[in-house]
Amino acid sequence: MMKKIINTLVYLSTPLLVLSLLLVFFYAPEEKNQGIVQKIFYFHVASAFAMYAGFGLAGLFALLYLWRRQISDDCMSHAGATVGLVFCTMVLVSGPIWAKPVWGTWWTWDPRLTTTLLIWLIFFSCFLLRRFFGQNPKGKIAAAILTLFGLVDIPLIFLSVKLWRGIHPSVLGQEESMPVEMRITLIVSLISILVFFFVLYFLCYRFYQLKEEVEGGIS
Amino acid sequence: MFKKIFLFVRMEGHLFSSNGEAALSSFFFVFLILILFSIGSFFKGGATHQQATILIWLAVLFGAILRMNRTFESEKEGEVTDILRMEKGALIPFFLAKLFFNFLFIVILEIVTLAFVILFFNPTDLLRYVKLSFLPFFMGAFGLAVIGTTFSGMIISHHRRDLILPVICYPLLMPVIAGVMMGLSYSAEGMALTVNPFWIKLVGIADLIYVVVSLLVIDFLME
């Protein structure tokens, strides 16, 4: 069943990723002021959505693990945190590449940038915590709790820009903010990256599940 | 509930006074940090009040973690936490008593560090500005105490807890650390915190979130 899901997602994500690349480079117009570097936007925003999906799933399954104590929930949470961390890294790397020519600096302690980095640090510490505990069941509980702490920080990211004006732009939700070609390209990029996210997520889940079986954590 | 909290606070008070070496180590560590800064001649001709307040906060951050790591030292042996879990409604007062003493300890550590900083760095006009810095220091101490107490309980039985606690605490404390440092910078410039309230609001929200989540997961922490 899992193999079937993964295969279907792989078959779906490959053409979608190719299509989004074509749209980004040949269909979406070049932004007048920022030039070619603005194309990063499509991957940056889509990666941010995938990051939220990963950390959201990690938090949801961490909660379920604390409640039901099923190893599969822990594997789901672990997979969400891992893939979320990968996409968070992509956001943090692509952001400065875009920021340098536009803002004139690689990094600024803007609220949204700060909170994204904070979440990366929290989930990286969660990753380290799991390594410290190894197969000890207490490590799974500790990781679940730390994940929940990380999760409650995520709304701060959304709130920070809205409530405490930073220089980070908030293009989504503003009807007039971009031409229709850019909007279509962004939507296709979002879908393709999210499908790709689920490919990685289920692969990662399967990996952790097999690891548990091999190392005796599951019967 | 309040009676239970009072009983646990009293018990914790006894434990705190009888187990002074962890607290002493923290004071000593802070002292060492300040000596290293002083020998390194980072602030030639005396530190500014801004540098002095941030130095106090950083020294406290590093020093307090030593004491945090020993929060549940007395309960490590035997089955104290198991018994507490069986007693209905005992865990929250127990946790709050631990939290109270950790908070108290950090506040004392901040005052002692302030004295050390005055002694070593001869900061200009520090005492005049320190009352403006009271709120960031106070809120920072509370956030540090909540996270330190919570996660120290979680890793109580791990043999590498000295390594784990800073690794998991500092990232979680980042909004508190950054917020306090920014708040201190503004107050050291003689500005009221209302001039740029973002950072102090961030500390307040983080403190609130951490204390609520800690109380919600307290049962799992003590497993």
Interface residues (C-beta under 8 A of the other chain):
Chain A: L66 W109 P111 T114 T115 L117 L118 L121 I122 F124 S125 C126 L128 L129 F132 F133 K138 I141 A142 A144 I145 L146 L148 F149 G150 V152 D153 L156 S160 W164
Chain B: F151 M154 I155 S157 H158 R160 L163 I164 V167 I168 Y170 P171 L172 M174 P175 A178 F198 K201 L202 I205 A206 I209 Y210 V213 V217 F220 L221 E223
